Amino acid sequence: MKTLSRMTLAVCFSLPMFASEPFSGTDPDKALARLMQGNQRYVAHKEKHPDSSIARRKELVAGQHPFAVILGCSDSRVPPEMVFDQGLGGLFVIRDAGNVVDDEVLGSIEYAVEHVGTHLVVVLGHEKCGAVSAAVAGGEAPGHISAVVRSIQPAVDEARNEPGDKVHNCVVANARRVAKQIRESEPILKEAVEKGKLKVVAADYDVATGKVTILSGGEDKLSQKAH
């Protein structure tokens, strides 16, 4: 039988059997705090890049237990794992242009809540969103882009008379509106919200500063404390 060198033994025993605390069933307020702490690290460029080891990757072969669902925009400047400084297995990420919802998106969220055990959904809008800008500009959008614009149009109408930057106002209105759609989606998500098993919040990401601001759900104070 071959013997292991001291260096090999040191490497083996320095790697934990489990790379992080279990995520399954994380309280939604604690999950949100964890996200905002990660974003604080990202803003300060003091990322920890957690749960990125080979050991973590192997651990996840047995299954996943992400502590938050992120519905974000497909924009290449807004990768949730980087924005919240999270690693493998931490986030259940769904991305489409304009962070809008349809049956497929709702089904994906239901899967995370019902089968994976996640208790927090964050709708992550962002500044300088191209999809929102197209909806605000109006006119006919080409091809299937028109479907995205139609989904955002109610937020455009809602924010039309608000003072200030029209795109920013629509980004905020759209994120809040989508969060409301998720909360009210029957039967699974609405029931989970009413039973206190699920929290759904809207947020806005600033592509210039990297900062995430919580927009709804009463967590504005938490966001400010984290930063």
C-alpha positions as CSV (number, residue, x, y, z in Angstrom):
1,M,0.0,0.0,0.0
2,K,1.3,3.4,-0.9
3,T,1.8,5.9,1.9
4,L,0.7,9.5,1.6
5,S,3.3,12.2,1.9
6,R,3.1,14.8,4.6
7,M,2.2,17.4,2.1
8,T,-0.6,15.3,0.6
9,L,-2.0,14.6,4.1
10,A,-1.9,18.3,4.9
11,V,-3.8,19.2,1.8
12,C,-6.4,16.5,2.3
13,F,-7.1,17.4,5.9
14,S,-7.1,21.1,5.3
15,L,-10.1,20.8,3.0
16,P,-13.4,20.6,5.0
17,M,-15.8,17.8,4.2
18,F,-18.5,20.5,3.7
19,A,-17.3,23.8,2.3
20,S,-20.1,25.9,3.9
21,E,-23.0,25.9,6.2
22,P,-26.1,24.2,4.8
23,F,-28.5,26.5,2.9
24,S,-31.6,24.4,3.1
25,G,-34.5,26.2,4.8
26,T,-32.6,29.4,5.4
27,D,-34.9,32.1,7.0
28,P,-35.8,34.7,4.4
29,D,-34.6,37.6,6.5
30,K,-31.3,35.9,7.1
31,A,-31.0,35.0,3.5
32,L,-31.6,38.6,2.5
33,A,-29.0,39.8,5.0
34,R,-26.5,37.3,3.6
35,L,-27.1,38.6,0.1
36,M,-26.6,42.2,1.2
37,Q,-23.4,41.4,3.1
38,G,-22.1,39.8,-0.1
39,N,-23.0,42.9,-2.1
40,Q,-21.3,45.0,0.4
41,R,-18.1,43.0,-0.2
42,Y,-18.6,43.4,-3.9
43,V,-19.0,47.1,-3.7
44,A,-15.9,47.4,-1.6
45,H,-14.0,45.0,-3.9
46,K,-13.3,42.7,-0.9
47,E,-14.9,39.6,-2.3
48,K,-14.5,36.3,-0.6
49,H,-15.5,34.2,-3.6
50,P,-17.0,31.6,-1.3
51,D,-17.9,28.0,-2.2
52,S,-15.8,27.8,-5.3
53,S,-13.5,24.9,-4.3
54,I,-13.4,21.4,-5.8
55,A,-14.7,20.1,-2.5
56,R,-17.8,22.3,-2.8
57,R,-18.3,21.2,-6.4
58,K,-18.2,17.5,-5.3
59,E,-20.4,18.2,-2.4
60,L,-23.1,19.5,-4.7
61,V,-23.3,16.3,-6.7
62,A,-25.7,15.0,-4.1
63,G,-28.1,17.9,-4.5
64,Q,-28.7,21.6,-4.3
65,H,-30.1,23.8,-1.5
66,P,-29.8,27.4,-2.6
67,F,-30.7,30.1,0.0
68,A,-32.2,32.6,-2.5
69,V,-33.8,32.8,-5.9
70,I,-32.6,35.7,-8.0
71,L,-34.8,36.8,-11.0
72,G,-32.5,39.1,-12.9
73,C,-31.9,40.6,-16.3
74,S,-29.8,38.8,-18.9
75,D,-27.6,42.0,-19.2
76,S,-24.0,40.8,-19.1
77,R,-23.2,43.6,-16.6
78,V,-25.4,42.0,-13.9
79,P,-24.2,38.5,-13.0
80,P,-25.9,37.7,-9.6
81,E,-23.2,35.4,-8.3
82,M,-20.7,38.2,-8.6
83,V,-23.0,41.0,-7.5
84,F,-23.8,39.2,-4.3
85,D,-20.4,37.5,-3.9
86,Q,-21.8,33.9,-3.8
87,G,-20.4,30.6,-5.1
88,L,-21.6,27.2,-6.2
89,G,-25.0,26.1,-4.9
90,G,-25.9,29.4,-3.2
91,L,-28.3,31.0,-5.6
92,F,-31.0,29.7,-7.9
93,V,-30.7,32.2,-10.8
94,I,-33.3,32.9,-13.5
95,R,-32.4,35.6,-16.1
96,D,-34.2,37.1,-19.0
97,A,-34.3,40.5,-20.7
98,G,-36.0,43.0,-18.4
99,N,-36.4,40.5,-15.5
100,V,-40.0,39.8,-16.5
101,V,-42.2,36.8,-15.7
102,D,-44.1,34.3,-17.8
103,D,-45.3,30.8,-17.0
104,E,-41.9,29.3,-17.5
105,V,-40.3,31.7,-15.1
106,L,-43.0,31.2,-12.5
107,G,-42.6,27.5,-12.9
108,S,-38.9,27.8,-12.2
109,I,-39.5,29.8,-9.1
110,E,-42.1,27.3,-7.9
111,Y,-39.6,24.5,-8.4
112,A,-37.1,26.3,-6.2
113,V,-39.7,27.0,-3.5
114,E,-41.6,23.8,-3.6
115,H,-38.8,21.2,-4.3
116,V,-35.5,22.9,-3.4
117,G,-36.7,24.6,-0.2
118,T,-35.8,28.2,-1.0
119,H,-37.7,30.9,1.0
120,L,-36.5,34.2,-0.6
121,V,-37.0,35.6,-4.1
122,V,-35.3,38.8,-5.2
123,V,-36.4,40.5,-8.4
124,L,-33.2,42.3,-9.5
125,G,-33.8,45.2,-11.8
126,H,-30.8,47.4,-12.8
127,E,-29.9,50.8,-14.0
128,K,-29.3,51.4,-17.8
129,C,-31.5,48.5,-18.7
130,G,-31.7,48.2,-22.4
131,A,-35.1,46.3,-22.4
132,V,-36.6,49.0,-20.1
133,S,-35.1,51.8,-22.2
134,A,-36.7,50.2,-25.3
135,A,-40.1,50.1,-23.6
136,V,-39.8,53.7,-22.5
137,A,-38.8,54.9,-26.0
138,G,-41.9,53.3,-27.4
139,G,-42.4,52.4,-31.0
140,E,-42.3,48.9,-32.6
141,A,-39.6,46.6,-31.5
142,P,-38.4,44.0,-34.0
143,G,-39.0,40.2,-33.7
144,H,-39.6,38.6,-30.4
145,I,-38.1,41.6,-28.6
146,S,-41.6,43.1,-28.9
147,A,-42.8,40.5,-26.4
148,V,-40.3,41.7,-23.8
149,V,-41.4,45.3,-24.4
150,R,-45.0,44.4,-24.0
151,S,-44.3,42.8,-20.7
152,I,-42.6,46.0,-19.4
153,Q,-45.2,48.4,-20.9
154,P,-47.5,48.4,-17.7
155,A,-44.5,49.6,-15.7
156,V,-43.9,52.4,-18.3
157,D,-47.5,53.5,-17.9
158,E,-47.3,53.3,-14.1
159,A,-44.2,55.5,-13.9
160,R,-45.0,57.9,-16.8
161,N,-45.9,60.9,-14.6
162,E,-43.3,60.5,-12.0
163,P,-40.6,63.2,-11.8
164,G,-37.0,62.4,-12.6
165,D,-35.2,60.0,-14.9
166,K,-37.8,58.0,-16.9
167,V,-35.7,54.9,-17.4
168,H,-34.8,54.7,-13.7
169,N,-38.4,55.2,-12.7
170,C,-39.5,52.4,-15.0
171,V,-36.7,50.1,-13.8
172,V,-38.0,50.5,-10.2
173,A,-41.7,50.2,-11.2
174,N,-41.0,47.1,-13.3
175,A,-39.1,45.3,-10.5
176,R,-41.8,46.1,-8.0
177,R,-44.5,45.0,-10.4
178,V,-42.8,41.7,-11.2
179,A,-42.3,41.1,-7.5
180,K,-46.0,41.6,-7.0
181,Q,-46.8,39.2,-9.8
182,I,-44.7,36.6,-8.1
183,R,-46.4,37.1,-4.7
184,E,-49.8,36.8,-6.2
185,S,-49.1,33.8,-8.5
186,E,-51.5,31.0,-7.7
187,P,-51.6,28.5,-6.3
188,I,-48.1,27.7,-5.0
189,L,-46.3,31.1,-4.5
190,K,-49.3,33.0,-3.2
191,E,-50.0,30.3,-0.7
192,A,-46.3,30.2,0.4
193,V,-46.3,34.0,0.9
194,E,-49.6,33.9,2.9
195,K,-48.2,31.2,5.2
196,G,-45.0,33.2,5.8
197,K,-42.9,30.6,4.1
198,L,-41.8,32.9,1.2
199,K,-40.6,36.5,1.0
200,V,-40.5,38.3,-2.4
201,V,-38.7,41.6,-2.7
202,A,-37.7,43.9,-5.5
203,A,-34.2,45.4,-5.8
204,D,-32.3,47.8,-8.1
205,Y,-28.7,47.3,-9.1
206,D,-26.5,50.3,-10.0
207,V,-24.1,49.2,-12.8
208,A,-21.8,52.1,-12.0
209,T,-21.3,51.6,-8.2
210,G,-22.2,47.9,-7.9
211,K,-24.6,48.6,-5.1
212,V,-27.9,46.8,-4.7
213,T,-30.8,48.7,-3.1
214,I,-33.9,46.9,-1.8
215,L,-37.1,48.6,-3.1
216,S,-39.9,46.7,-1.4
217,G,-40.8,44.4,1.4
218,G,-39.7,46.8,4.2
219,E,-36.0,46.0,3.9
220,D,-34.8,49.4,3.0
221,K,-33.3,49.9,6.5
222,L,-31.6,46.5,6.2
223,S,-30.0,47.6,2.9
224,Q,-28.7,50.8,4.4
225,K,-27.3,49.0,7.4
226,A,-25.5,46.5,5.2
227,H,-23.8,49.3,3.3
